[in-house]
Amino acid sequence: MTEDPFAGARAVADAVLYEGYLLYPYRASAAKNQIRWQFGVLGPPSPAGAVPVEPSTMATDCLIEGTGGGQIAIRARFLQLQARTVQRCAGERRFVATEELHGTDGSWVNWDEAHEHERNLGWFDLDALTTTAQSVPISVPGGVDLEDQHGDSGAVIGRLVRRRWAAEAVLRVSCAAGTGPVRRLRLELRNTTGSGAVEEPTEPDDRHTDDRTRALRHALLSAHLVLHAENARFASVIDPPPWAGAAAARCRSDRLWPVLLGEPESADTVLAAPIILPDHPRIAEHSRGALFDSTEIDELLSLRVMTMTEEEKRQARATDPRAAEIVDRCEHMSAADLARMHGIGTLAGGAPEPVPTWYTPAETGGAPWWDPAVDAAVDPASDTVEVDGVAIGRGSAVLLRPGARADAQDLFFAGQVATVVGVHHDVDGRIHLAVLLRDDPASELHEWYGRYLYFGTGEVEPLPAEGKEAM
């Protein structure tokens, strides 16, 4: 059997594991980081008759090609909440709570970190599963870790207290024969933590803790499963082959969605994720590291981190070591790193876009190329650009001629007359014309709040000042 059958799945699975863990601006005080743990939360069961704070179950169906033989390896991955509290030293190894601690290793604030878990649940014989379902328990221990913090003199000035709470779960696996050469694998993951453990008193100030916070302490967070097949192949549930269409229609997913992993022709590994993904998802080649928000653009978030003040960066570093890693990575990112992150598109006709060229320190007087002051000489209201031998600028009349690759909205405006209100330059050296439609009764309103249509210089035709007479 494969030595590590899940090695190829790690990059994508790690992105899923930390999706939404911490969001820009990566500091504890940010409003968007006040309510966390949004994906794959497997909470403890609620008392009978009570409304569940977080669902305690998740389940999904996968399809297996063939009618006999083969084995499946299953790995469960999840995060465990780890509450980090900050205490200052009040003398003689006596510690009291504080909001922030400044030591030689940096600053720290109170924060809920994550303790990562990865459990190999074993190999399952598909033929045996067809006759008898199997269950595997998952035990998550609690614990407390203490970490002293020192001042410049070397003396202990405080400590970090990291606490984790115990949880219990179980995975149930079964296999049902389908029609034709396909079988349906059923996976059910359930939190079985006893209600007494959830309601146990913990800290003196726990009377102020809400129900969700207490439930999260005993939850499996960002929970997902990775499956690997030996002597068997998976079939896509999203885009099944014709012979598996009927079986795929009977598959059900409850907070877990299975997708094939690996190269497009691969079918031996499946990720059952708490977020919806396409088959064969991949980490973008230009990504330079985790940003905990896979729906965003790495370049955009990196640029936003670069614009943070030194105090904002200090707060982010004090929040979480992973946030500090993001800030440090972005701070040391070169123009070449950003150019690679920018990616390469294609122009009309299939020609590749030119690789972006960034301002150098010599050209900007030592200022970062992304600093707004660098572009102080650029003024959309007064700049002009030559189109078909005519200087186009604010107030120019143009006929809109969107290209064949334009989106549907732009195509609706083909043949209409517009007035240019600005000439804009982007960081790739391209020029975009901001325009208002002459016949749009809401053009004055659009002008007031700055909502314009944008077209390239190759998508407009210059008109005389009285453009309508030229039609």
C-alpha positions as CSV (number, residue, x, y, z in Angstrom):
1,M,0.0,0.0,0.0
2,T,1.1,3.6,-0.5
3,E,3.4,4.8,2.2
4,D,1.5,8.1,2.6
5,P,-1.6,8.0,0.5
6,F,-2.6,11.5,1.5
7,A,0.6,13.3,0.7
8,G,-0.8,14.8,-2.5
9,A,-3.9,16.1,-0.8
10,R,-2.2,18.1,1.9
11,A,-1.9,21.6,0.2
12,V,-5.6,21.8,-0.6
13,A,-6.7,20.2,2.6
14,D,-4.6,22.7,4.6
15,A,-6.3,25.5,2.8
16,V,-9.7,24.1,3.8
17,L,-8.6,23.5,7.4
18,Y,-7.7,27.2,7.9
19,E,-10.4,28.8,5.7
20,G,-11.7,31.8,7.5
21,Y,-9.4,31.2,10.5
22,L,-8.4,34.8,10.7
23,L,-9.4,37.6,8.3
24,Y,-7.8,40.9,7.2
25,P,-6.7,43.1,9.0
26,Y,-5.6,40.0,11.0
27,R,-6.1,41.5,14.5
28,A,-8.3,40.5,17.4
29,S,-10.0,43.9,17.7
30,A,-11.3,43.8,14.1
31,A,-15.1,43.4,13.9
32,K,-14.9,40.6,11.3
33,N,-12.8,38.5,13.8
34,Q,-15.3,38.7,16.6
35,I,-17.4,35.8,15.4
36,R,-15.2,33.1,14.1
37,W,-15.3,29.4,13.1
38,Q,-17.8,29.5,10.3
39,F,-17.0,26.3,8.4
40,G,-17.2,22.7,9.3
41,V,-18.2,23.2,13.0
42,L,-19.2,19.9,14.6
43,G,-20.6,21.0,17.9
44,P,-21.5,18.8,20.9
45,P,-25.0,17.4,21.0
46,S,-27.6,19.7,22.7
47,P,-29.8,18.5,25.6
48,A,-33.1,16.9,24.5
49,G,-35.6,19.6,23.4
50,A,-33.0,22.3,23.2
51,V,-32.2,24.2,20.0
52,P,-28.7,23.2,18.9
53,V,-26.0,25.9,19.0
54,E,-24.0,24.2,16.3
55,P,-25.0,21.0,14.4
56,S,-23.4,17.9,15.9
57,T,-23.4,15.8,12.7
58,M,-22.2,16.0,9.1
59,A,-22.4,13.3,6.4
60,T,-21.8,12.7,2.7
61,D,-22.0,10.0,0.0
62,C,-19.1,9.1,-2.3
63,L,-19.2,6.8,-5.4
64,I,-16.8,3.9,-5.9
65,E,-16.3,2.3,-9.3
66,G,-16.6,-1.5,-9.5
67,T,-18.7,-4.1,-7.7
68,G,-16.1,-5.9,-5.6
69,G,-12.7,-5.7,-3.9
70,G,-10.7,-2.7,-2.9
71,Q,-9.9,-0.8,0.3
72,I,-10.4,2.8,1.5
73,A,-8.1,4.7,3.9
74,I,-9.8,7.5,5.8
75,R,-8.1,10.5,7.5
76,A,-10.1,13.0,9.7
77,R,-8.7,16.5,10.1
78,F,-9.9,19.3,12.3
79,L,-9.0,22.1,14.6
80,Q,-9.5,22.3,18.3
81,L,-10.2,25.6,20.0
82,Q,-7.2,26.7,22.2
83,A,-8.0,29.7,24.4
84,R,-4.9,31.8,25.0
85,T,-5.2,34.1,28.0
86,V,-2.5,36.6,29.0
87,Q,-1.4,37.1,32.6
88,R,1.2,39.5,34.1
89,C,3.4,38.6,37.0
90,A,2.4,40.2,40.2
91,G,5.4,38.9,42.2
92,E,6.5,35.6,43.7
93,R,5.1,33.5,40.8
94,R,1.7,35.1,41.3
95,F,-0.1,36.0,38.1
96,V,-3.1,38.1,37.3
97,A,-5.1,38.6,34.1
98,T,-4.2,41.5,31.8
99,E,-5.3,42.6,28.3
100,E,-1.9,42.7,26.7
101,L,1.7,41.7,27.6
102,H,4.9,43.0,26.0
103,G,7.9,40.7,26.2
104,T,11.2,40.2,24.5
105,D,9.5,37.8,22.1
106,G,6.8,40.3,21.1
107,S,3.4,41.4,22.3
108,W,0.4,39.1,23.2
109,V,-3.3,39.6,23.7
110,N,-6.1,37.3,24.7
111,W,-7.2,35.2,21.7
112,D,-8.6,31.8,20.6
113,E,-5.9,29.9,18.7
114,A,-6.3,26.6,17.0
115,H,-4.7,23.2,17.9
116,E,-4.4,21.1,14.7
117,H,-5.5,17.4,14.7
118,E,-5.0,14.8,12.0
119,R,-6.2,11.2,12.7
120,N,-5.7,8.2,10.5
121,L,-8.8,6.2,11.1
122,G,-7.6,3.1,9.3
123,W,-8.2,1.0,6.2
124,F,-11.7,-0.3,5.4
125,D,-12.5,-3.2,3.2
126,L,-15.2,-2.3,0.8
127,D,-16.7,-5.8,0.6
128,A,-16.9,-5.9,4.4
129,L,-18.5,-2.5,4.5
130,T,-21.3,-3.7,2.1
131,T,-22.5,-6.2,4.7
132,T,-21.6,-4.5,8.0
133,A,-21.1,-0.8,8.8
134,Q,-18.1,0.1,10.9
135,S,-17.6,2.9,13.5
136,V,-14.4,4.4,14.6
137,P,-14.2,6.6,17.8
138,I,-12.2,9.8,17.9
139,S,-11.0,11.1,21.3
140,V,-9.8,14.6,21.6
141,P,-8.0,15.3,24.9
142,G,-8.0,18.6,26.8
143,G,-5.1,20.2,28.5
144,V,-3.4,23.3,29.8
145,D,0.0,24.7,28.6
146,L,1.9,27.5,30.4
147,E,4.5,29.6,28.6
148,D,6.6,32.2,30.6
149,Q,7.3,35.5,29.0
150,H,10.5,37.4,29.9
151,G,11.4,41.1,29.9
152,D,14.7,42.8,28.8
153,S,16.4,41.9,32.1
154,G,15.5,38.2,31.6
155,A,13.0,38.2,34.5
156,V,9.6,36.6,34.1
157,I,7.1,39.4,33.5
158,G,4.1,37.2,32.7
159,R,2.9,34.1,31.0
160,L,0.6,32.7,28.4
161,V,-2.0,30.2,29.4
162,R,-3.3,28.0,26.7
163,R,-6.3,25.8,27.5
164,R,-8.1,23.1,25.5
165,W,-11.3,21.2,26.3
166,A,-11.9,17.5,25.7
167,A,-14.3,16.3,22.9
168,E,-15.5,12.9,21.6
169,A,-16.6,12.0,18.1
170,V,-17.3,8.9,16.0
171,L,-17.1,8.2,12.3
172,R,-19.5,5.7,10.9
173,V,-18.8,4.2,7.4
174,S,-21.0,2.0,5.3
175,C,-21.2,0.9,1.7
176,A,-24.3,0.2,-0.4
177,A,-24.5,-1.6,-3.7
178,G,-25.8,0.6,-6.5
179,T,-27.1,-0.1,-10.0
180,G,-24.5,-1.1,-12.5
181,P,-20.7,-0.9,-11.8
182,V,-20.9,1.5,-8.9
183,R,-21.2,1.5,-5.1
184,R,-22.2,4.3,-2.7
185,L,-19.9,4.9,0.3
186,R,-21.7,6.6,3.2
187,L,-19.7,8.7,5.8
188,E,-21.2,10.1,8.9
189,L,-19.2,12.1,11.4
190,R,-20.8,12.9,14.8
191,N,-19.8,14.8,17.9
192,T,-20.7,12.6,20.9
193,T,-19.3,14.7,23.7
194,G,-21.4,14.3,26.8
195,S,-23.6,17.2,28.0
196,G,-21.9,17.2,31.4
197,A,-18.6,18.0,29.9
198,V,-20.0,21.0,28.0
199,E,-21.7,22.4,31.1
200,E,-18.8,21.8,33.5
201,P,-17.6,25.0,35.3
202,T,-14.2,26.1,33.9
203,E,-13.1,29.6,34.9
204,P,-14.6,32.0,37.5
205,D,-15.7,34.4,34.8
206,D,-17.5,31.7,32.8
207,R,-20.8,32.9,33.9
208,H,-20.4,35.7,31.3
209,T,-19.6,33.2,28.5
210,D,-22.3,32.7,25.9
211,D,-23.6,29.3,24.8
212,R,-21.8,29.2,21.4
213,T,-18.4,29.9,23.0
214,R,-18.9,27.1,25.5
215,A,-20.0,24.8,22.6
216,L,-17.0,25.7,20.5
217,R,-14.7,24.5,23.2
218,H,-15.9,21.0,22.7
219,A,-16.4,21.2,18.9
220,L,-14.4,19.9,16.0
221,L,-13.7,23.0,13.9
222,S,-13.1,23.0,10.1
223,A,-13.7,19.3,10.2
224,H,-13.2,17.4,7.0
225,L,-12.3,13.9,5.7
226,V,-9.7,12.7,3.1
227,L,-10.2,9.3,1.5
228,H,-7.8,7.3,-0.5
229,A,-8.7,4.1,-2.5
230,E,-6.4,1.1,-3.2
231,N,-7.5,-1.3,-6.0
232,A,-10.6,0.9,-6.5
233,R,-11.5,4.2,-8.1
234,F,-13.8,7.0,-7.1
235,A,-16.3,8.5,-9.5
236,S,-17.2,12.1,-9.5
237,V,-20.5,13.1,-7.7
238,I,-20.4,16.5,-9.3
239,D,-19.8,15.4,-12.9
240,P,-20.5,11.6,-12.9
241,P,-19.8,9.4,-15.9
242,P,-23.0,8.3,-17.7
243,W,-23.1,4.9,-16.0
244,A,-23.0,6.6,-12.5
245,G,-25.6,9.3,-13.2
246,A,-28.4,7.6,-11.4
247,A,-26.3,6.7,-8.4
248,A,-25.0,10.3,-8.2
249,A,-28.6,11.6,-8.1
250,R,-29.2,9.5,-5.0
251,C,-26.1,10.8,-3.1
252,R,-26.8,13.2,-0.3
253,S,-24.5,15.7,1.5
254,D,-25.0,17.3,4.8
255,R,-22.4,19.9,5.5
256,L,-19.7,17.8,3.7
257,W,-19.2,17.8,-0.1
258,P,-16.9,15.3,-1.8
259,V,-14.6,16.3,-4.7
260,L,-11.8,14.4,-6.5
261,L,-8.3,15.5,-5.7
262,G,-5.1,15.4,-7.8
263,E,-4.5,15.7,-11.5
264,P,-7.6,15.7,-13.8
265,E,-7.2,12.1,-14.6
266,S,-6.8,11.0,-11.0
267,A,-9.6,9.2,-9.2
268,D,-8.0,7.6,-6.2
269,T,-8.3,10.4,-3.6
270,V,-11.4,12.4,-2.4
271,L,-11.7,15.4,-0.1
272,A,-15.0,15.7,1.8
273,A,-14.9,19.4,2.6
274,P,-17.2,21.7,4.6
275,I,-17.1,24.2,1.7
276,I,-18.2,23.6,-1.9
277,L,-15.3,23.0,-4.3
278,P,-14.9,21.8,-7.8
279,D,-13.4,18.5,-8.7
280,H,-9.5,18.6,-8.7
281,P,-9.1,21.9,-6.8
282,R,-5.6,23.3,-6.8
283,I,-3.7,26.0,-5.0
284,A,-3.0,28.9,-7.4
285,E,0.6,28.6,-8.6
286,H,1.3,32.3,-7.9
287,S,0.1,32.1,-4.2
288,R,3.0,32.9,-1.9
289,G,1.4,31.6,1.3
290,A,-1.8,31.3,3.3
291,L,-4.0,34.3,3.8
292,F,-7.0,32.3,5.3
293,D,-9.4,33.5,2.7
294,S,-9.4,31.4,-0.4
295,T,-12.2,33.4,-2.1
296,E,-10.0,36.5,-2.2
297,I,-7.1,37.4,-4.5
298,D,-3.7,36.9,-2.9
299,E,-2.4,40.0,-4.7
300,L,-5.2,42.2,-3.3
301,L,-4.8,41.0,0.3
302,S,-1.0,41.3,0.2
303,L,-1.3,44.9,-1.0
304,R,-3.8,45.7,1.7
305,V,-1.4,44.3,4.4
306,M,1.4,46.5,2.9
307,T,-0.8,49.6,3.6
308,M,-1.3,48.8,7.2
309,T,0.2,51.2,9.7
310,E,3.0,50.1,12.0
311,E,0.6,50.0,15.0
312,E,-1.9,47.9,13.0
313,K,0.9,45.5,12.1
314,R,2.0,45.3,15.8
315,Q,-1.6,44.5,16.8
316,A,-1.8,41.7,14.1
317,R,1.4,40.2,15.3
318,A,0.1,40.3,18.9
319,T,-3.0,38.5,17.9
320,D,-1.7,35.2,16.4
321,P,1.7,33.8,15.2
322,R,0.0,32.9,11.9
323,A,-1.0,36.6,11.5
324,A,2.6,37.6,12.3
325,E,3.8,35.3,9.5
326,I,1.5,37.0,7.0
327,V,2.6,40.5,8.0
328,D,6.3,39.5,7.9
329,R,5.9,37.8,4.5
330,C,4.1,40.8,3.0
331,E,6.6,43.3,4.4
332,H,9.5,41.5,2.7
333,M,7.7,40.9,-0.6
334,S,9.6,42.4,-3.5
335,A,8.2,43.9,-6.6
336,A,9.2,40.7,-8.5
337,D,7.2,38.6,-5.9
338,L,4.1,40.8,-6.5
339,A,4.6,40.6,-10.3
340,R,4.6,36.7,-10.1
341,M,1.5,36.8,-7.8
342,H,-0.3,39.1,-10.3
343,G,-0.5,36.3,-12.8
344,I,-0.8,36.4,-16.6
345,G,-3.9,36.8,-18.6
346,T,-4.6,36.9,-22.3
347,L,-5.6,39.8,-24.5
348,A,-8.1,39.8,-27.4
349,G,-6.8,37.5,-30.1
350,G,-5.1,35.1,-27.6
351,A,-1.9,37.2,-27.2
352,P,-0.5,37.0,-23.7
353,E,-0.6,40.1,-21.5
354,P,2.8,41.7,-20.9
355,V,4.4,40.8,-17.6
356,P,3.7,43.8,-15.3
357,T,6.5,46.2,-14.8
358,W,6.6,47.9,-11.4
359,Y,8.1,51.2,-10.3
360,T,11.6,50.9,-8.9
361,P,12.8,52.9,-5.9
362,A,14.9,55.0,-8.1
363,E,11.8,56.1,-10.1
364,T,9.8,56.8,-7.0
365,G,12.3,58.7,-4.9
366,G,12.6,55.7,-2.6
367,A,8.9,55.4,-1.9
368,P,7.2,52.0,-2.3
369,W,5.7,51.6,-5.8
370,W,2.2,51.1,-4.4
371,D,2.3,54.4,-2.4
372,P,-0.5,56.8,-3.6
373,A,2.1,59.6,-3.7
374,V,3.9,57.8,-6.5
375,D,1.0,58.4,-8.8
376,A,0.5,62.1,-7.9
377,A,1.4,63.2,-11.4
378,V,-1.5,61.1,-12.9
379,D,-4.8,63.0,-13.1
380,P,-7.7,61.2,-14.8
381,A,-9.5,64.5,-15.2
382,S,-6.7,66.2,-17.2
383,D,-4.8,63.3,-18.8
384,T,-5.4,62.5,-22.5
385,V,-4.7,59.5,-24.7
386,E,-4.5,59.3,-28.5
387,V,-7.1,57.1,-30.3
388,D,-7.0,56.9,-34.1
389,G,-4.9,60.1,-34.2
390,V,-7.3,62.1,-32.0
391,A,-6.5,63.2,-28.4
392,I,-9.2,61.8,-26.1
393,G,-9.8,63.3,-22.7
394,R,-12.5,64.5,-20.3
395,G,-15.4,65.8,-22.3
396,S,-14.5,63.9,-25.5
397,A,-17.4,62.3,-27.4
398,V,-16.9,58.6,-28.4
399,L,-18.8,55.8,-30.0
400,L,-18.7,52.6,-28.0
401,R,-17.4,49.6,-29.9
402,P,-16.9,46.8,-27.3
403,G,-14.7,43.9,-28.6
404,A,-15.8,40.3,-29.2
405,R,-14.4,39.2,-25.9
406,A,-16.3,41.9,-23.9
407,D,-18.8,40.8,-21.3
408,A,-22.5,40.8,-22.0
409,Q,-23.2,44.1,-20.1
410,D,-20.6,46.0,-22.3
411,L,-22.1,44.5,-25.5
412,F,-25.5,46.1,-24.6
413,F,-23.9,49.5,-25.1
414,A,-22.5,48.8,-28.5
415,G,-23.2,51.7,-30.9
416,Q,-24.1,54.2,-28.2
417,V,-22.5,57.6,-27.8
418,A,-20.7,58.4,-24.6
419,T,-18.8,61.2,-23.0
420,V,-15.4,60.6,-21.5
421,V,-15.1,61.7,-17.9
422,G,-11.6,60.4,-17.1
423,V,-8.5,58.6,-18.4
424,H,-7.2,56.0,-16.0
425,H,-3.9,54.1,-15.9
426,D,-3.6,50.8,-14.1
427,V,-0.4,49.3,-12.6
428,D,0.1,47.1,-15.8
429,G,0.3,50.2,-18.0
430,R,-3.1,49.7,-19.6
431,I,-5.5,52.7,-20.1
432,H,-9.2,52.6,-19.3
433,L,-11.7,55.3,-20.3
434,A,-14.4,56.2,-17.8
435,V,-17.5,57.2,-19.7
436,L,-21.1,58.3,-19.2
437,L,-23.8,57.4,-21.8
438,R,-25.2,60.5,-23.5
439,D,-28.8,59.2,-23.6
440,D,-28.8,57.9,-20.0
441,P,-31.3,59.9,-18.0
442,A,-29.5,59.0,-14.8
443,S,-26.1,60.2,-16.1
444,E,-26.0,63.2,-13.7
445,L,-26.7,60.9,-10.8
446,H,-23.9,58.5,-11.9
447,E,-21.6,61.5,-12.3
448,W,-22.5,62.6,-8.7
449,Y,-21.5,59.4,-7.0
450,G,-18.8,58.4,-9.5
451,R,-20.3,55.3,-11.1
452,Y,-18.9,55.1,-14.6
453,L,-18.6,52.5,-17.4
454,Y,-15.1,51.6,-18.4
455,F,-13.8,50.8,-21.9
456,G,-10.4,50.2,-23.4
457,T,-8.9,52.6,-26.0
458,G,-9.5,49.9,-28.7
459,E,-13.2,49.8,-27.8
460,V,-14.1,53.4,-28.7
461,E,-14.2,55.5,-31.8
462,P,-13.6,59.3,-31.6
463,L,-16.5,61.5,-32.6
464,P,-16.7,65.2,-33.3
465,A,-17.8,67.4,-30.4
466,E,-21.4,67.1,-31.6
467,G,-21.3,63.3,-31.7
468,K,-25.0,62.7,-32.4
469,E,-24.8,64.5,-35.7
470,A,-22.1,62.1,-36.8
471,M,-24.3,59.0,-36.3
